[in-house]
């Protein structure tokens, strides 16, 4: 196979959670541009229709399903919709998540549990459902965070714990499924990208706390993260499993 063809995912079926906004939209569009059909899941079903339009404009077929990944039944329904429409699932992008910043002495048990439930547990329920139907050669990409590997000046115990836990989950699922079932499991650890999540931060925070630690001296562009995701989703990374790929502009080196 010519090397550039390894980056194509023509006619494969990708499931993307958290696909109603931010990076999830960029991921869905990029997967369609590379040849995939995309099954979209998110809680905000009205906004999923916008993503569906982008996927179809890029040449892919799309199915949109209202999904709360903290509910295992919803995860099952999303995967069932993929199987009913396309008969297969080749790629899972575990993107659904929430960011919070609450001082540890003030964070309530309910607040902490809700972040873990969405960012970590929800990824596990989705991986379970997809792992049951995926064929050899399939790929799971968990969207962790650079904050699973370092800190960035905000009180984010719940968020950092969930993203660090997702890195551990990635390793273990790779160990369980790659050799026995031919399913690769990897993670990406984004730094700071322009998205709905980062829009809530003050510009001064980036200028004082983030950019001085980022060798590229700027926020990332969603397309740069999508390119890394496509690498892990495609046969270009067929000998890679169980790793976490930081995409953070050099933040971890400072």
C-alpha angles and dihedrals in degrees: 000000000000109000096243090053089061089072092058120097099186115178094357119134119235127190114206122187123200086031098148098083149000120008093355090067091049091049093050093049093048093050090052092048088054091054107269132132110229134216109202125207130182141128094247099070094176091061091046088070090063090053090047089057091052092050092050092046088055090055102262133118115241140199121191122203128177103240137178104190092201085071111073088202091060090049090053091049092051093052091043089054089053092050093046093050102036107010095232148050117216103163134032121192107193096202106139111115148123133230123218138174114198126149110253094237091055103039111110124221088247092054093048094046093048092057093047091046094055103032099039112013093044091055090052094051090050093047090050093053094045093042090059093060105027120113127220110287094040123132135214119197118192115200105223123160142240084248088070085066105033142004130254109197101272127103099253107146095143095045095044091047092051093049094045088049090053090057089055091047089052092055094047097047089048089053092050101041112026100068097033102037107017094241115138118212121195138153137218121214108206122200119205116326130171103264144126089274096054092043088077092064123090117249089236090063092059093043095050106029110022113030095050087057094046115085092205088055094220144072117270124255117238091237090060091057092043090056090056090047092052089052091057093042095051137064088261086086097038092131095049125090138145095026135123114222113205114214100182112123093254098307094137093057095062 
